[in-house]
Amino acid sequence: MRPLICFCTALMASPAFAEGFDRPIPQAQSATAELWYGLACLALIAAMVVVQRLVSRR
């Protein structure tokens, strides 16, 4: 029984059953996504300035 299981496992793992890899196509970034990214960048910079001021006071 063990050789049969090994044979079936080897047969199922063979490259003949594998599908080819299709590279994902990158999507264009929308204007809304660019706006939210810009706002997030500004919020990050503002948060870093606030943290720097809090740390420099101590």
mmCIF file of the N, C-alpha and C atoms, coordinates in Angstrom:
data_MODEL
# 
_entry.id   MODEL 
# 
loop_
_atom_site.group_PDB 
_atom_site.id 
_atom_site.type_symbol 
_atom_site.label_atom_id 
_atom_site.label_alt_id 
_atom_site.label_comp_id 
_atom_site.label_asym_id 
_atom_site.label_entity_id 
_atom_site.label_seq_id 
_atom_site.pdbx_PDB_ins_code 
_atom_site.Cartn_x 
_atom_site.Cartn_y 
_atom_site.Cartn_z 
_atom_site.occupancy 
_atom_site.B_iso_or_equiv 
_atom_site.pdbx_formal_charge 
_atom_site.auth_seq_id 
_atom_site.auth_comp_id 
_atom_site.auth_asym_id 
_atom_site.auth_atom_id 
_atom_site.pdbx_PDB_model_num 
ATOM 1   N N  . MET A 1 1  ? 0.820  -1.198 0.000   1.00 0.00 ? 1  MET A N  1 
ATOM 2   C CA . MET A 1 1  ? 0.000  0.000  0.000   1.00 0.00 ? 1  MET A CA 1 
ATOM 3   C C  . MET A 1 1  ? 0.866  1.264  0.000   1.00 0.00 ? 1  MET A C  1 
ATOM 4   N N  . ARG A 1 2  ? 1.992  1.221  0.706   1.00 0.00 ? 2  ARG A N  1 
ATOM 5   C CA . ARG A 1 2  ? 2.867  2.381  0.781   1.00 0.00 ? 2  ARG A CA 1 
ATOM 6   C C  . ARG A 1 2  ? 3.438  2.760  -0.589  1.00 0.00 ? 2  ARG A C  1 
ATOM 7   N N  . PRO A 1 3  ? 3.896  1.810  -1.409  1.00 0.00 ? 3  PRO A N  1 
ATOM 8   C CA . PRO A 1 3  ? 4.390  2.208  -2.744  1.00 0.00 ? 3  PRO A CA 1 
ATOM 9   C C  . PRO A 1 3  ? 3.301  2.829  -3.601  1.00 0.00 ? 3  PRO A C  1 
ATOM 10  N N  . LEU A 1 4  ? 2.070  2.374  -3.453  1.00 0.00 ? 4  LEU A N  1 
ATOM 11  C CA . LEU A 1 4  ? 0.976  2.943  -4.219  1.00 0.00 ? 4  LEU A CA 1 
ATOM 12  C C  . LEU A 1 4  ? 0.729  4.393  -3.807  1.00 0.00 ? 4  LEU A C  1 
ATOM 13  N N  . ILE A 1 5  ? 0.788  4.673  -2.516  1.00 0.00 ? 5  ILE A N  1 
ATOM 14  C CA . ILE A 1 5  ? 0.600  6.041  -2.023  1.00 0.00 ? 5  ILE A CA 1 
ATOM 15  C C  . ILE A 1 5  ? 1.731  6.937  -2.516  1.00 0.00 ? 5  ILE A C  1 
ATOM 16  N N  . CYS A 1 6  ? 2.958  6.449  -2.480  1.00 0.00 ? 6  CYS A N  1 
ATOM 17  C CA . CYS A 1 6  ? 4.094  7.233  -2.962  1.00 0.00 ? 6  CYS A CA 1 
ATOM 18  C C  . CYS A 1 6  ? 3.971  7.500  -4.455  1.00 0.00 ? 6  CYS A C  1 
ATOM 19  N N  . PHE A 1 7  ? 3.539  6.504  -5.213  1.00 0.00 ? 7  PHE A N  1 
ATOM 20  C CA . PHE A 1 7  ? 3.379  6.673  -6.655  1.00 0.00 ? 7  PHE A CA 1 
ATOM 21  C C  . PHE A 1 7  ? 2.288  7.708  -6.954  1.00 0.00 ? 7  PHE A C  1 
ATOM 22  N N  . CYS A 1 8  ? 1.170  7.627  -6.268  1.00 0.00 ? 8  CYS A N  1 
ATOM 23  C CA . CYS A 1 8  ? 0.079  8.578  -6.492  1.00 0.00 ? 8  CYS A CA 1 
ATOM 24  C C  . CYS A 1 8  ? 0.491  9.999  -6.100  1.00 0.00 ? 8  CYS A C  1 
ATOM 25  N N  . THR A 1 9  ? 1.225  10.122 -5.026  1.00 0.00 ? 9  THR A N  1 
ATOM 26  C CA . THR A 1 9  ? 1.695  11.434 -4.584  1.00 0.00 ? 9  THR A CA 1 
ATOM 27  C C  . THR A 1 9  ? 2.657  12.029 -5.613  1.00 0.00 ? 9  THR A C  1 
ATOM 28  N N  . ALA A 1 10 ? 3.588  11.207 -6.101  1.00 0.00 ? 10 ALA A N  1 
ATOM 29  C CA . ALA A 1 10 ? 4.547  11.675 -7.101  1.00 0.00 ? 10 ALA A CA 1 
ATOM 30  C C  . ALA A 1 10 ? 3.832  12.038 -8.405  1.00 0.00 ? 10 ALA A C  1 
ATOM 31  N N  . LEU A 1 11 ? 2.818  11.281 -8.762  1.00 0.00 ? 11 LEU A N  1 
ATOM 32  C CA . LEU A 1 11 ? 2.080  11.550 -9.990  1.00 0.00 ? 11 LEU A CA 1 
ATOM 33  C C  . LEU A 1 11 ? 1.300  12.859 -9.882  1.00 0.00 ? 11 LEU A C  1 
ATOM 34  N N  . MET A 1 12 ? 0.689  13.098 -8.742  1.00 0.00 ? 12 MET A N  1 
ATOM 35  C CA . MET A 1 12 ? -0.106 14.315 -8.566  1.00 0.00 ? 12 MET A CA 1 
ATOM 36  C C  . MET A 1 12 ? 0.771  15.566 -8.456  1.00 0.00 ? 12 MET A C  1 
ATOM 37  N N  . ALA A 1 13 ? 2.014  15.407 -8.018  1.00 0.00 ? 13 ALA A N  1 
ATOM 38  C CA . ALA A 1 13 ? 2.905  16.548 -7.851  1.00 0.00 ? 13 ALA A CA 1 
ATOM 39  C C  . ALA A 1 13 ? 3.733  16.813 -9.107  1.00 0.00 ? 13 ALA A C  1 
ATOM 40  N N  . SER A 1 14 ? 3.480  16.105 -10.169 1.00 0.00 ? 14 SER A N  1 
ATOM 41  C CA . SER A 1 14 ? 4.290  16.266 -11.370 1.00 0.00 ? 14 SER A CA 1 
ATOM 42  C C  . SER A 1 14 ? 3.982  17.597 -12.055 1.00 0.00 ? 14 SER A C  1 
ATOM 43  N N  . PRO A 1 15 ? 4.932  18.146 -12.774 1.00 0.00 ? 15 PRO A N  1 
ATOM 44  C CA . PRO A 1 15 ? 4.723  19.429 -13.448 1.00 0.00 ? 15 PRO A CA 1 
ATOM 45  C C  . PRO A 1 15 ? 3.677  19.370 -14.559 1.00 0.00 ? 15 PRO A C  1 
ATOM 46  N N  . ALA A 1 16 ? 3.301  18.183 -14.998 1.00 0.00 ? 16 ALA A N  1 
ATOM 47  C CA . ALA A 1 16 ? 2.311  18.076 -16.063 1.00 0.00 ? 16 ALA A CA 1 
ATOM 48  C C  . ALA A 1 16 ? 0.964  18.646 -15.629 1.00 0.00 ? 16 ALA A C  1 
ATOM 49  N N  . PHE A 1 17 ? 0.657  18.597 -14.333 1.00 0.00 ? 17 PHE A N  1 
ATOM 50  C CA . PHE A 1 17 ? -0.606 19.115 -13.826 1.00 0.00 ? 17 PHE A CA 1 
ATOM 51  C C  . PHE A 1 17 ? -0.525 20.585 -13.419 1.00 0.00 ? 17 PHE A C  1 
ATOM 52  N N  . ALA A 1 18 ? 0.668  21.138 -13.425 1.00 0.00 ? 18 ALA A N  1 
ATOM 53  C CA . ALA A 1 18 ? 0.849  22.518 -12.990 1.00 0.00 ? 18 ALA A CA 1 
ATOM 54  C C  . ALA A 1 18 ? 0.459  23.484 -14.102 1.00 0.00 ? 18 ALA A C  1 
ATOM 55  N N  . GLU A 1 19 ? -0.122 24.594 -13.712 1.00 0.00 ? 19 GLU A N  1 
ATOM 56  C CA . GLU A 1 19 ? -0.469 25.628 -14.665 1.00 0.00 ? 19 GLU A CA 1 
ATOM 57  C C  . GLU A 1 19 ? 0.680  26.614 -14.787 1.00 0.00 ? 19 GLU A C  1 
ATOM 58  N N  . GLY A 1 20 ? 0.786  27.256 -15.925 1.00 0.00 ? 20 GLY A N  1 
ATOM 59  C CA . GLY A 1 20 ? 1.815  28.263 -16.116 1.00 0.00 ? 20 GLY A CA 1 
ATOM 60  C C  . GLY A 1 20 ? 1.527  29.493 -15.278 1.00 0.00 ? 20 GLY A C  1 
ATOM 61  N N  . PHE A 1 21 ? 2.566  30.222 -14.962 1.00 0.00 ? 21 PHE A N  1 
ATOM 62  C CA . PHE A 1 21 ? 2.422  31.428 -14.138 1.00 0.00 ? 21 PHE A CA 1 
ATOM 63  C C  . PHE A 1 21 ? 2.074  32.602 -15.027 1.00 0.00 ? 21 PHE A C  1 
ATOM 64  N N  . ASP A 1 22 ? 0.956  33.256 -14.735 1.00 0.00 ? 22 ASP A N  1 
ATOM 65  C CA . ASP A 1 22 ? 0.556  34.456 -15.447 1.00 0.00 ? 22 ASP A CA 1 
ATOM 66  C C  . ASP A 1 22 ? 0.894  35.650 -14.581 1.00 0.00 ? 22 ASP A C  1 
ATOM 67  N N  . ARG A 1 23 ? 1.774  36.503 -15.091 1.00 0.00 ? 23 ARG A N  1 
ATOM 68  C CA . ARG A 1 23 ? 2.175  37.671 -14.311 1.00 0.00 ? 23 ARG A CA 1 
ATOM 69  C C  . ARG A 1 23 ? 0.988  38.622 -14.155 1.00 0.00 ? 23 ARG A C  1 
ATOM 70  N N  . PRO A 1 24 ? 0.810  39.180 -12.968 1.00 0.00 ? 24 PRO A N  1 
ATOM 71  C CA . PRO A 1 24 ? -0.298 40.120 -12.772 1.00 0.00 ? 24 PRO A CA 1 
ATOM 72  C C  . PRO A 1 24 ? -0.044 41.420 -13.538 1.00 0.00 ? 24 PRO A C  1 
ATOM 73  N N  . ILE A 1 25 ? -1.099 41.978 -14.056 1.00 0.00 ? 25 ILE A N  1 
ATOM 74  C CA . ILE A 1 25 ? -0.993 43.231 -14.796 1.00 0.00 ? 25 ILE A CA 1 
ATOM 75  C C  . ILE A 1 25 ? -1.271 44.369 -13.812 1.00 0.00 ? 25 ILE A C  1 
ATOM 76  N N  . PRO A 1 26 ? -0.317 45.278 -13.644 1.00 0.00 ? 26 PRO A N  1 
ATOM 77  C CA . PRO A 1 26 ? -0.552 46.372 -12.701 1.00 0.00 ? 26 PRO A CA 1 
ATOM 78  C C  . PRO A 1 26 ? -1.648 47.306 -13.204 1.00 0.00 ? 26 PRO A C  1 
ATOM 79  N N  . GLN A 1 27 ? -2.474 47.734 -12.288 1.00 0.00 ? 27 GLN A N  1 
ATOM 80  C CA . GLN A 1 27 ? -3.562 48.634 -12.621 1.00 0.00 ? 27 GLN A CA 1 
ATOM 81  C C  . GLN A 1 27 ? -3.088 50.079 -12.491 1.00 0.00 ? 27 GLN A C  1 
ATOM 82  N N  . ALA A 1 28 ? -3.625 50.927 -13.318 1.00 0.00 ? 28 ALA A N  1 
ATOM 83  C CA . ALA A 1 28 ? -3.288 52.346 -13.235 1.00 0.00 ? 28 ALA A CA 1 
ATOM 84  C C  . ALA A 1 28 ? -3.875 52.934 -11.952 1.00 0.00 ? 28 ALA A C  1 
ATOM 85  N N  . GLN A 1 29 ? -3.168 53.880 -11.387 1.00 0.00 ? 29 GLN A N  1 
ATOM 86  C CA . GLN A 1 29 ? -3.632 54.501 -10.156 1.00 0.00 ? 29 GLN A CA 1 
ATOM 87  C C  . GLN A 1 29 ? -4.627 55.607 -10.498 1.00 0.00 ? 29 GLN A C  1 
ATOM 88  N N  . SER A 1 30 ? -5.744 55.610 -9.824  1.00 0.00 ? 30 SER A N  1 
ATOM 89  C CA . SER A 1 30 ? -6.773 56.604 -10.113 1.00 0.00 ? 30 SER A CA 1 
ATOM 90  C C  . SER A 1 30 ? -6.436 57.928 -9.432  1.00 0.00 ? 30 SER A C  1 
ATOM 91  N N  . ALA A 1 31 ? -7.117 58.968 -9.860  1.00 0.00 ? 31 ALA A N  1 
ATOM 92  C CA . ALA A 1 31 ? -6.895 60.291 -9.272  1.00 0.00 ? 31 ALA A CA 1 
ATOM 93  C C  . ALA A 1 31 ? -7.323 60.306 -7.805  1.00 0.00 ? 31 ALA A C  1 
ATOM 94  N N  . THR A 1 32 ? -8.360 59.555 -7.485  1.00 0.00 ? 32 THR A N  1 
ATOM 95  C CA . THR A 1 32 ? -8.811 59.490 -6.090  1.00 0.00 ? 32 THR A CA 1 
ATOM 96  C C  . THR A 1 32 ? -7.753 58.834 -5.213  1.00 0.00 ? 32 THR A C  1 
ATOM 97  N N  . ALA A 1 33 ? -7.137 57.778 -5.723  1.00 0.00 ? 33 ALA A N  1 
ATOM 98  C CA . ALA A 1 33 ? -6.090 57.096 -4.956  1.00 0.00 ? 33 ALA A CA 1 
ATOM 99  C C  . ALA A 1 33 ? -4.887 58.014 -4.763  1.00 0.00 ? 33 ALA A C  1 
ATOM 100 N N  . GLU A 1 34 ? -4.552 58.787 -5.779  1.00 0.00 ? 34 GLU A N  1 
ATOM 101 C CA . GLU A 1 34 ? -3.436 59.726 -5.650  1.00 0.00 ? 34 GLU A CA 1 
ATOM 102 C C  . GLU A 1 34 ? -3.751 60.812 -4.624  1.00 0.00 ? 34 GLU A C  1 
ATOM 103 N N  . LEU A 1 35 ? -4.996 61.269 -4.593  1.00 0.00 ? 35 LEU A N  1 
ATOM 104 C CA . LEU A 1 35 ? -5.406 62.276 -3.613  1.00 0.00 ? 35 LEU A CA 1 
ATOM 105 C C  . LEU A 1 35 ? -5.280 61.731 -2.191  1.00 0.00 ? 35 LEU A C  1 
ATOM 106 N N  . TRP A 1 36 ? -5.800 60.530 -1.954  1.00 0.00 ? 36 TRP A N  1 
ATOM 107 C CA . TRP A 1 36 ? -5.722 59.931 -0.624  1.00 0.00 ? 36 TRP A CA 1 
ATOM 108 C C  . TRP A 1 36 ? -4.278 59.657 -0.220  1.00 0.00 ? 36 TRP A C  1 
ATOM 109 N N  . TYR A 1 37 ? -3.442 59.254 -1.175  1.00 0.00 ? 37 TYR A N  1 
ATOM 110 C CA . TYR A 1 37 ? -2.024 59.029 -0.882  1.00 0.00 ? 37 TYR A CA 1 
ATOM 111 C C  . TYR A 1 37 ? -1.353 60.347 -0.485  1.00 0.00 ? 37 TYR A C  1 
ATOM 112 N N  . GLY A 1 38 ? -1.664 61.417 -1.213  1.00 0.00 ? 38 GLY A N  1 
ATOM 113 C CA . GLY A 1 38 ? -1.091 62.719 -0.879  1.00 0.00 ? 38 GLY A CA 1 
ATOM 114 C C  . GLY A 1 38 ? -1.526 63.197 0.498   1.00 0.00 ? 38 GLY A C  1 
ATOM 115 N N  . LEU A 1 39 ? -2.808 63.009 0.805   1.00 0.00 ? 39 LEU A N  1 
ATOM 116 C CA . LEU A 1 39 ? -3.294 63.396 2.135   1.00 0.00 ? 39 LEU A CA 1 
ATOM 117 C C  . LEU A 1 39 ? -2.642 62.558 3.233   1.00 0.00 ? 39 LEU A C  1 
ATOM 118 N N  . ALA A 1 40 ? -2.450 61.287 2.984   1.00 0.00 ? 40 ALA A N  1 
ATOM 119 C CA . ALA A 1 40 ? -1.801 60.421 3.971   1.00 0.00 ? 40 ALA A CA 1 
ATOM 120 C C  . ALA A 1 40 ? -0.347 60.843 4.187   1.00 0.00 ? 40 ALA A C  1 
ATOM 121 N N  . CYS A 1 41 ? 0.328  61.229 3.116   1.00 0.00 ? 41 CYS A N  1 
ATOM 122 C CA . CYS A 1 41 ? 1.710  61.702 3.257   1.00 0.00 ? 41 CYS A CA 1 
ATOM 123 C C  . CYS A 1 41 ? 1.779  62.972 4.098   1.00 0.00 ? 41 CYS A C  1 
ATOM 124 N N  . LEU A 1 42 ? 0.865  63.897 3.827   1.00 0.00 ? 42 LEU A N  1 
ATOM 125 C CA . LEU A 1 42 ? 0.838  65.140 4.617   1.00 0.00 ? 42 LEU A CA 1 
ATOM 126 C C  . LEU A 1 42 ? 0.500  64.865 6.078   1.00 0.00 ? 42 LEU A C  1 
ATOM 127 N N  . ALA A 1 43 ? -0.422 63.941 6.335   1.00 0.00 ? 43 ALA A N  1 
ATOM 128 C CA . ALA A 1 43 ? -0.764 63.587 7.715   1.00 0.00 ? 43 ALA A CA 1 
ATOM 129 C C  . ALA A 1 43 ? 0.426  62.944 8.421   1.00 0.00 ? 43 ALA A C  1 
ATOM 130 N N  . LEU A 1 44 ? 1.175  62.129 7.717   1.00 0.00 ? 44 LEU A N  1 
ATOM 131 C CA . LEU A 1 44 ? 2.359  61.504 8.314   1.00 0.00 ? 44 LEU A CA 1 
ATOM 132 C C  . LEU A 1 44 ? 3.403  62.550 8.665   1.00 0.00 ? 44 LEU A C  1 
ATOM 133 N N  . ILE A 1 45 ? 3.630  63.474 7.764   1.00 0.00 ? 45 ILE A N  1 
ATOM 134 C CA . ILE A 1 45 ? 4.606  64.539 8.036   1.00 0.00 ? 45 ILE A CA 1 
ATOM 135 C C  . ILE A 1 45 ? 4.152  65.385 9.221   1.00 0.00 ? 45 ILE A C  1 
ATOM 136 N N  . ALA A 1 46 ? 2.857  65.717 9.280   1.00 0.00 ? 46 ALA A N  1 
ATOM 137 C CA . ALA A 1 46 ? 2.335  66.496 10.407  1.00 0.00 ? 46 ALA A CA 1 
ATOM 138 C C  . ALA A 1 46 ? 2.500  65.733 11.718  1.00 0.00 ? 46 ALA A C  1 
ATOM 139 N N  . ALA A 1 47 ? 2.237  64.439 11.702  1.00 0.00 ? 47 ALA A N  1 
ATOM 140 C CA . ALA A 1 47 ? 2.390  63.637 12.916  1.00 0.00 ? 47 ALA A CA 1 
ATOM 141 C C  . ALA A 1 47 ? 3.852  63.584 13.349  1.00 0.00 ? 47 ALA A C  1 
ATOM 142 N N  . MET A 1 48 ? 4.762  63.500 12.393  1.00 0.00 ? 48 MET A N  1 
ATOM 143 C CA . MET A 1 48 ? 6.186  63.469 12.736  1.00 0.00 ? 48 MET A CA 1 
ATOM 144 C C  . MET A 1 48 ? 6.637  64.798 13.337  1.00 0.00 ? 48 MET A C  1 
ATOM 145 N N  . VAL A 1 49 ? 6.095  65.911 12.840  1.00 0.00 ? 49 VAL A N  1 
ATOM 146 C CA . VAL A 1 49 ? 6.429  67.226 13.394  1.00 0.00 ? 49 VAL A CA 1 
ATOM 147 C C  . VAL A 1 49 ? 5.911  67.339 14.824  1.00 0.00 ? 49 VAL A C  1 
ATOM 148 N N  . VAL A 1 50 ? 4.691  66.868 15.054  1.00 0.00 ? 50 VAL A N  1 
ATOM 149 C CA . VAL A 1 50 ? 4.119  66.916 16.410  1.00 0.00 ? 50 VAL A CA 1 
ATOM 150 C C  . VAL A 1 50 ? 4.947  66.069 17.366  1.00 0.00 ? 50 VAL A C  1 
ATOM 151 N N  . VAL A 1 51 ? 5.337  64.882 16.953  1.00 0.00 ? 51 VAL A N  1 
ATOM 152 C CA . VAL A 1 51 ? 6.145  64.014 17.813  1.00 0.00 ? 51 VAL A CA 1 
ATOM 153 C C  . VAL A 1 51 ? 7.503  64.658 18.088  1.00 0.00 ? 51 VAL A C  1 
ATOM 154 N N  . GLN A 1 52 ? 8.101  65.272 17.080  1.00 0.00 ? 52 GLN A N  1 
ATOM 155 C CA . GLN A 1 52 ? 9.400  65.916 17.275  1.00 0.00 ? 52 GLN A CA 1 
ATOM 156 C C  . GLN A 1 52 ? 9.294  67.053 18.279  1.00 0.00 ? 52 GLN A C  1 
ATOM 157 N N  . ARG A 1 53 ? 8.206  67.824 18.215  1.00 0.00 ? 53 ARG A N  1 
ATOM 158 C CA . ARG A 1 53 ? 8.024  68.917 19.187  1.00 0.00 ? 53 ARG A CA 1 
ATOM 159 C C  . ARG A 1 53 ? 7.808  68.389 20.601  1.00 0.00 ? 53 ARG A C  1 
ATOM 160 N N  . LEU A 1 54 ? 7.038  67.294 20.707  1.00 0.00 ? 54 LEU A N  1 
ATOM 161 C CA . LEU A 1 54 ? 6.817  66.703 22.038  1.00 0.00 ? 54 LEU A CA 1 
ATOM 162 C C  . LEU A 1 54 ? 8.097  66.160 22.626  1.00 0.00 ? 54 LEU A C  1 
ATOM 163 N N  . VAL A 1 55 ? 8.909  65.540 21.810  1.00 0.00 ? 55 VAL A N  1 
ATOM 164 C CA . VAL A 1 55 ? 10.161 64.947 22.303  1.00 0.00 ? 55 VAL A CA 1 
ATOM 165 C C  . VAL A 1 55 ? 11.173 66.034 22.658  1.00 0.00 ? 55 VAL A C  1 
ATOM 166 N N  . SER A 1 56 ? 11.206 67.100 21.880  1.00 0.00 ? 56 SER A N  1 
ATOM 167 C CA . SER A 1 56 ? 12.215 68.154 22.142  1.00 0.00 ? 56 SER A CA 1 
ATOM 168 C C  . SER A 1 56 ? 11.891 68.939 23.408  1.00 0.00 ? 56 SER A C  1 
ATOM 169 N N  . ARG A 1 57 ? 10.651 68.954 23.849  1.00 0.00 ? 57 ARG A N  1 
ATOM 170 C CA . ARG A 1 57 ? 10.276 69.667 25.067  1.00 0.00 ? 57 ARG A CA 1 
ATOM 171 C C  . ARG A 1 57 ? 10.756 68.944 26.327  1.00 0.00 ? 57 ARG A C  1 
ATOM 172 N N  . ARG A 1 58 ? 10.923 67.650 26.240  1.00 0.00 ? 58 ARG A N  1 
ATOM 173 C CA . ARG A 1 58 ? 11.293 66.886 27.439  1.00 0.00 ? 58 ARG A CA 1 
ATOM 174 C C  . ARG A 1 58 ? 12.759 66.857 27.662  1.00 0.00 ? 58 ARG A C  1 
# 
